[in-house]
Amino acid sequence: MTDQDLEAAIAVTRFGLGARPGEIAAARSDPRGFLKAQIRREGADQPQGDGQTAQQRIAAFRDYQFAKRETRQAKAGDGAPAATPDANDPVKMAQKLIREETGGDFFARARLGALTEAGFRERWTLFWANHFTVSATKLATATVVGPFEQEAIRPHVFGRFADLLGAAETHPAMLLYLDQATSIGPDSPAAAYFRRGPQRGVGIGPNLPAGAAPKGLNENLAREILELHTVGVNGGYSQADVTEFARAMTGLSIGGLREDPAFAGAPVFRQAAHEPGARTVMGVRYPSGGKDQAGAILADLAARPQTARFVCGKIARHFVADDPPPALVDRLQASWMASGGDLAQVAETLIMAPEAWDPTPAKFKTPYEFLISGYRAAGGAPSDIVVLAPILNALGQKPFSAPSPKGWPEEAEAWAAPDAIVKRMTWAQRFTAKATHDRDPKDLAAQALGARLRPATALAVARAESRPEGFALLLMSPEFQRR
């Protein structure tokens, strides 16, 4: 075994999503060049889903809400619930369609992960999708998580962070997920209109999505941008900054029911809902400017050194160790600041950093990473979401359903509990019974881990009573569980 052999294995199994047969051999001649070649300005690969946009999905969800309201009113008028068969119930039919769309989006992403020849590019993309989490835990956002990744995240992952930030925060999915779509400035013309009388959503009203009633100023998006997406919880902002930023973003919403149908579900800016006046955020005064006011704040947040430090720390934590080497974070931050947040440059700095090539496998795979790397080791891909979703649900990583805007946790302790390991073993045994066929598990082990394969694991795989058992031992080995 040479250093080149080990670095090839690290390139594919740490920086990527796990090795497919022949992939480590392909990386051997130039492991760093193998990774750098996956950086491209046009962004990440796109999953092969149904091609529907977030705007189309949101417009369809509006129709579902109308059907739900009409069904409820009809039942109330009858004085008793109607005995409508499930197959003919428009509400249940729409809910089923939403589940199918969400499942189809996730399945397309998982197949891409299992089959891609650019594992680093996909892992880099998944990092940013988790950083800017939009979760399917809300029915209103379940059907747009996939389009959010495709429209706001994937095109920008190797561009400027400022562009990625702007695309993510103003996308309809994010506006819905963090309740920005119904946020109205307390002293805006729209707020004054709603205070005057009982008629809501007429005339000057903000035409809220899906008939929603206005609820005043909402600080959710402003808070999460500061705490989770830019400067971080220790980045020097105050509650007053959150409130001021939230006021600056009022007016950012989604095309509603009384507007041109072409704008239904699309991001819009409503001047009537915008809080007038100058705003001060983190010591910087921003003059009145409507939509441009929030854009200026986002641009400044993207350029702050606190943002570089916070996000680079997350990158190092994701790729290298739960407690990342400070020298690596320093390198990434320096690259970020020198390049003006050029994510392609930051990715190249990560690849070239010696700290990232420490042979110690410090990162414990999440359930999604474990399953995808298992399919890749077998040279296959999931065949249906109904096969993939139940095991991810059991392992605590339900598809597209991070429990909070913080996204899925990175730390090993979140995924390495004894019962979770048992569930991984159960899946591995079932999976390998179908995946191995007539292939030699010793060869699969060598292809999956290369020079990272420990002699003890190689011996256990070779001595297994059956080929499926040998492959299952490989998947449950310490070096396969970590990257």
C-alpha positions in Angstrom: 0.0 0.0 0.0 1.3 3.5 -0.9 0.3 6.9 0.2 -1.3 7.3 -3.2 -3.5 4.3 -2.6 -4.7 5.7 0.7 -5.3 9.2 -0.7 -7.4 7.7 -3.5 -9.5 5.9 -1.0 -9.9 9.0 1.1 -10.8 11.1 -1.9 -13.7 8.8 -2.8 -15.0 7.8 0.6 -14.5 11.0 2.6 -15.0 13.8 0.1 -17.5 11.8 -2.0 -20.5 9.6 -1.2 -18.7 6.2 -1.1 -16.9 4.2 -3.8 -18.6 2.5 -6.7 -16.6 -0.4 -8.2 -13.6 1.0 -10.1 -13.9 4.5 -8.6 -10.9 4.4 -6.3 -8.8 3.0 -9.1 -9.9 6.0 -11.2 -8.8 8.4 -8.5 -5.4 6.8 -7.8 -3.3 8.6 -10.4 -4.2 12.1 -9.0 -6.6 12.0 -6.0 -6.7 15.8 -5.6 -7.1 16.4 -9.4 -9.9 13.8 -9.4 -11.8 16.0 -6.9 -10.9 19.4 -8.4 -12.2 18.2 -11.8 -15.7 17.9 -10.2 -15.8 21.6 -9.4 -17.7 23.5 -12.1 -19.1 27.0 -12.4 -22.5 25.9 -13.8 -23.3 24.2 -10.5 -24.3 20.7 -9.4 -26.1 17.9 -11.4 -29.9 17.9 -11.4 -31.9 14.9 -10.3 -34.1 13.5 -13.0 -37.5 14.2 -11.4 -40.8 15.3 -12.9 -39.5 18.7 -13.9 -42.2 20.7 -12.0 -41.2 24.1 -10.6 -41.8 25.4 -7.2 -44.2 27.9 -8.7 -46.2 25.1 -10.3 -46.2 23.1 -7.0 -47.4 26.0 -4.9 -50.2 26.9 -7.3 -51.3 23.3 -7.1 -51.2 23.4 -3.3 -53.4 26.5 -3.4 -56.0 24.5 -5.3 -55.7 21.7 -2.7 -56.4 24.3 0.0 -59.5 25.5 -1.8 -60.7 22.0 -2.2 -60.1 21.3 1.5 -62.0 24.4 2.5 -64.9 23.7 0.2 -65.1 20.1 1.4 -65.2 21.3 5.1 -67.9 23.9 4.3 -70.0 21.3 2.5 -69.8 18.9 5.4 -70.7 21.6 7.9 -73.7 22.6 5.7 -75.0 19.0 5.8 -74.7 18.9 9.6 -72.7 15.7 9.5 -69.6 14.3 7.9 -70.3 13.0 4.4 -69.5 9.4 3.8 -67.3 10.1 0.8 -65.1 7.2 -0.4 -61.4 8.0 -0.1 -60.8 7.4 -3.7 -63.2 10.2 -4.6 -62.3 12.7 -1.8 -60.5 15.6 -3.5 -58.7 16.5 -0.3 -57.3 13.0 0.2 -56.4 12.7 -3.4 -54.5 15.9 -3.2 -52.7 14.8 -0.1 -51.7 11.6 -1.8 -50.4 13.6 -4.7 -48.3 15.7 -2.4 -46.8 12.6 -0.8 -46.0 11.2 -4.2 -44.4 14.4 -5.5 -42.2 14.7 -2.4 -41.2 11.0 -2.5 -40.5 11.3 -6.2 -38.2 14.3 -5.6 -36.3 12.5 -2.9 -36.0 9.3 -4.9 -34.6 11.2 -7.8 -32.0 12.8 -5.6 -31.1 9.4 -4.0 -30.6 7.8 -7.4 -28.4 10.6 -8.5 -26.3 10.1 -5.3 -26.0 6.4 -5.9 -25.1 6.6 -9.5 -23.1 9.8 -9.9 -19.5 9.8 -11.0 -19.0 13.1 -9.3 -19.5 12.1 -5.6 -17.7 15.2 -4.3 -19.8 17.5 -6.3 -23.0 15.9 -4.9 -21.7 15.9 -1.3 -20.8 19.6 -1.6 -24.3 20.2 -2.8 -25.9 18.2 0.0 -24.0 20.3 2.5 -25.5 23.5 1.2 -29.0 22.0 1.0 -28.7 21.1 4.7 -27.2 24.6 5.5 -30.2 26.2 3.9 -32.8 23.7 5.2 -36.3 23.8 4.0 -38.2 20.9 5.5 -41.2 18.8 4.5 -42.4 18.8 8.1 -45.0 21.4 6.9 -47.5 20.3 4.4 -47.2 23.6 2.6 -43.5 23.1 2.0 -43.4 19.3 1.5 -44.0 19.5 -2.2 -41.4 22.3 -2.9 -38.3 21.0 -1.0 -37.2 19.2 -4.2 -37.7 22.2 -6.5 -36.0 24.4 -3.8 -32.8 22.4 -4.1 -33.0 22.3 -7.9 -33.7 26.0 -8.3 -32.0 27.8 -5.4 -29.2 25.5 -4.3 -27.8 23.4 -7.1 -27.1 26.2 -9.7 -25.1 28.2 -7.2 -23.0 25.8 -5.1 -19.8 26.8 -6.9 -20.6 30.4 -7.4 -20.5 33.4 -5.0 -21.9 32.8 -1.6 -23.8 36.1 -1.9 -25.7 34.7 -4.9 -26.5 31.4 -3.2 -27.7 33.3 -0.1 -29.9 35.6 -2.1 -31.4 32.7 -4.1 -32.1 30.6 -1.1 -33.6 33.3 1.1 -36.0 34.7 -1.5 -37.1 31.4 -3.0 -40.9 30.7 -2.5 -40.1 27.5 -0.5 -38.0 29.4 2.1 -40.6 32.2 2.2 -43.3 29.6 3.1 -41.2 27.5 5.4 -40.2 30.4 7.7 -43.5 32.2 7.4 -42.1 35.3 5.5 -44.9 35.1 3.0 -47.4 36.5 5.5 -45.1 39.0 7.2 -46.5 42.6 7.1 -44.8 45.8 8.4 -46.7 47.1 11.4 -46.8 50.6 10.0 -47.2 49.7 6.4 -50.2 50.7 4.2 -51.4 47.1 4.2 -51.4 46.9 8.0 -53.3 50.1 8.2 -55.8 48.8 5.7 -56.4 45.6 7.6 -56.9 47.5 10.8 -59.7 49.7 9.3 -62.3 47.2 8.6 -63.5 43.6 8.5 -62.8 43.0 4.8 -59.5 41.3 4.4 -57.4 40.6 1.3 -59.3 43.1 -0.9 -57.9 46.1 -2.8 -54.7 47.3 -1.2 -54.4 44.0 0.8 -51.3 42.0 0.2 -53.0 39.1 -1.6 -51.6 36.5 0.8 -50.9 33.0 -0.6 -53.7 30.5 -0.4 -56.1 32.9 1.3 -54.0 33.3 4.5 -54.9 36.1 6.9 -52.2 38.6 7.8 -50.5 38.1 11.1 -48.3 41.1 11.3 -44.5 41.1 11.5 -42.8 37.7 11.5 -39.2 37.4 12.5 -38.5 33.8 11.7 -36.6 34.2 8.4 -34.6 37.2 9.7 -33.6 35.2 12.8 -32.5 32.1 10.9 -30.6 34.0 8.3 -28.5 35.6 11.1 -28.2 32.6 13.4 -28.0 29.7 10.9 -27.2 31.0 7.5 -24.7 33.8 7.9 -22.9 35.2 10.9 -23.9 32.5 13.4 -25.3 32.7 16.9 -22.1 34.3 18.2 -21.8 36.6 15.2 -22.5 39.8 17.2 -26.1 40.5 16.3 -28.8 41.4 18.8 -32.6 40.9 19.1 -33.0 44.5 17.9 -31.0 43.5 14.7 -33.4 40.6 14.1 -36.4 42.9 14.4 -34.9 45.5 12.1 -34.0 42.9 9.5 -37.4 41.4 9.7 -38.9 44.9 9.0 -36.6 45.4 6.1 -37.8 42.1 4.6 -41.5 42.8 4.8 -43.1 42.9 1.4 -41.2 39.8 0.2 -44.0 37.3 -0.4 -45.5 34.9 -2.9 -48.0 35.6 -5.7 -51.5 35.2 -4.3 -55.1 34.6 -5.3 -56.1 38.0 -6.7 -53.1 38.6 -8.9 -52.3 37.6 -12.4 -52.3 33.7 -12.5 -48.9 33.8 -14.0 -47.6 35.0 -10.7 -49.3 32.4 -8.6 -46.7 30.8 -6.3 -43.9 33.1 -7.7 -41.8 35.3 -5.4 -43.2 38.9 -5.4 -42.5 42.1 -3.6 -45.5 44.1 -2.3 -44.6 47.7 -1.5 -47.8 48.1 0.4 -46.8 45.5 2.9 -43.2 46.8 3.3 -42.4 48.6 6.6 -41.4 52.2 5.6 -38.3 53.9 6.8 -34.6 53.4 7.3 -33.3 50.3 9.2 -30.1 49.7 11.2 -28.7 46.2 11.3 -25.5 45.3 13.1 -24.4 48.9 13.2 -25.0 49.7 9.5 -27.8 52.1 8.5 -29.8 51.2 5.4 -32.0 54.0 3.9 -35.5 53.4 2.7 -35.5 51.4 -0.5 -38.2 48.9 -0.7 -37.0 45.6 -2.0 -33.4 46.8 -2.3 -33.2 47.4 1.4 -33.4 43.7 2.3 -31.0 42.9 -0.6 -28.4 45.3 0.7 -28.5 43.7 4.2 -28.2 40.2 2.7 -25.2 41.4 0.6 -23.5 42.9 3.6 -24.1 39.8 5.7 -22.6 37.6 3.0 -19.4 39.7 3.1 -18.9 39.8 6.8 -15.9 37.9 8.3 -18.2 36.4 10.9 -20.1 34.7 8.1 -16.9 33.3 6.6 -15.8 32.0 9.9 -19.1 30.4 10.8 -19.8 28.8 7.5 -16.2 27.6 7.0 -16.3 26.0 10.4 -19.4 24.1 9.2 -17.7 23.0 6.0 -14.7 21.7 8.0 -17.0 19.9 10.4 -19.0 18.2 7.6 -16.1 17.0 5.6 -13.4 16.2 8.2 -14.3 16.0 11.9 -17.0 16.9 14.4 -14.3 18.9 16.1 -12.5 20.3 13.0 -8.8 21.3 13.0 -8.6 25.1 13.6 -5.9 25.3 11.0 -8.3 23.9 8.4 -11.0 26.5 9.4 -8.4 29.2 9.1 -7.4 28.1 5.6 -11.0 28.0 4.4 -11.8 31.4 6.0 -8.7 33.0 4.4 -9.7 31.6 1.0 -13.3 32.8 1.4 -12.3 36.3 2.4 -9.6 36.6 -0.3 -12.0 35.5 -3.1 -15.1 37.4 -1.9 -17.0 34.2 -1.0 -16.2 32.3 -4.2 -17.4 28.8 -3.3 -15.4 27.2 -6.1 -12.2 28.6 -4.5 -13.3 27.5 -1.1 -13.9 24.0 -2.4 -10.5 23.9 -4.0 -8.9 25.1 -0.7 -10.6 22.2 1.1 -9.3 19.7 -1.4 -5.7 21.0 -1.1 -5.7 21.4 2.7 -3.4 18.8 4.3 -5.7 18.6 7.4 -8.5 17.2 5.2 -6.4 14.2 4.3 -5.7 12.9 7.8 -6.1 9.1 7.4 -8.1 8.9 10.6 -11.8 8.3 9.7 -13.5 10.8 12.1 -16.9 11.3 10.5 -19.7 8.9 11.3 -22.1 8.5 8.4 -25.7 9.7 8.6 -28.4 7.2 7.7 -28.7 8.7 4.2 -24.9 8.6 3.7 -24.8 5.0 4.9 -27.6 3.8 2.6 -26.2 5.7 -0.5 -22.7 4.4 0.1 -24.1 0.9 0.5 -25.8 1.1 -2.9 -22.6 2.5 -4.4 -20.5 -0.3 -2.9 -22.8 -2.8 -4.6 -22.7 -0.9 -7.9 -26.5 -0.3 -7.7 -29.1 2.3 -6.9 -32.5 2.3 -5.1 -35.4 1.1 -7.2 -38.3 2.9 -5.5 -38.9 5.3 -2.7 -41.1 2.7 -0.9 -37.9 0.7 -0.4 -35.8 3.6 0.7 -38.1 5.7 2.9 -39.0 3.1 5.6 -35.4 2.4 6.6 -34.6 6.1 6.6 -37.7 6.7 8.8 -36.6 4.0 11.1 -33.1 5.4 11.4 -34.3 8.8 12.2 -33.7 10.7 9.0 -37.0 10.9 7.3 -36.7 12.1 3.7 -36.7 15.9 3.4 -37.8 16.2 7.0 -35.1 17.8 9.1 -36.6 18.5 12.5 -35.8 22.2 12.5 -34.3 25.0 10.3 -30.9 23.9 11.7 -31.0 20.9 9.4 -29.7 17.4 10.2 -27.1 17.2 12.9 -23.5 16.4 12.0 -22.2 14.9 15.2 -21.7 11.1 15.6 -23.7 11.0 18.8 -26.9 11.9 16.9 -26.6 8.7 14.7 -24.5 6.1 16.6 -26.9 5.0 19.4 -26.9 1.2 19.9 -30.5 0.8 18.6 -29.6 2.7 15.5 -26.6 0.4 14.9 -28.9 -2.6 15.2 -31.3 -1.1 12.6 -28.4 -0.5 10.3 -27.4 -4.1 10.7 -31.0 -5.3 9.9 -31.0 -3.2 6.7 -27.5 -4.4 5.7 -28.6 -8.1 6.1 -31.7 -7.6 4.0 -29.9 -5.4 1.4 -27.0 -7.7 0.8 -29.2 -10.8 0.4 -30.4 -9.1 -2.8 -27.4 -7.0 -3.8 -24.6 -9.5 -3.9 -25.8 -12.1 -6.4 -22.8 -14.0 -7.5 -20.2 -11.4 -6.7 -17.3 -12.0 -4.4 -17.6 -9.9 -1.2 -13.8 -9.8 -0.9 -13.6 -8.0 -4.2 -16.5 -5.7 -3.2 -14.7 -4.9 0.0 -11.5 -4.0 -1.8 -13.4 -1.9 -4.3 -15.4 -0.1 -1.6 -12.6 0.8 0.8 -9.4 0.4 -1.1 -6.4 1.0 1.2 -8.8 2.0 4.0 -9.8 -1.7 4.4 -8.3 -3.1 7.6 -6.8 -6.6 7.6 -9.3 -7.7 10.3 -12.3 -6.6 8.2 -10.8 -8.2 5.1 -10.4 -11.5 7.0 -13.9 -11.4 8.5 -15.4 -10.8 5.0 -13.3 -13.7 3.6 -14.3 -16.1 6.3 -18.0 -15.3 6.2 -20.3 -18.3 5.8 -22.0 -16.8 2.7 -21.5 -14.0 0.2 -24.4 -11.9 1.6 -23.0 -12.3 5.1 -19.6 -11.2 3.9 -21.0 -8.1 2.3 -23.1 -7.3 5.3 -20.0 -7.5 7.5 -18.3 -5.0 5.2 -21.2 -2.5 5.5 -21.2 -2.8 9.2 -17.4 -2.5 9.6 -16.0 0.5 11.5 -14.2 1.8 8.4 -17.3 1.6 6.2 -19.5 3.3 8.9 -17.0 6.2 9.0 -15.5 8.3 6.3 
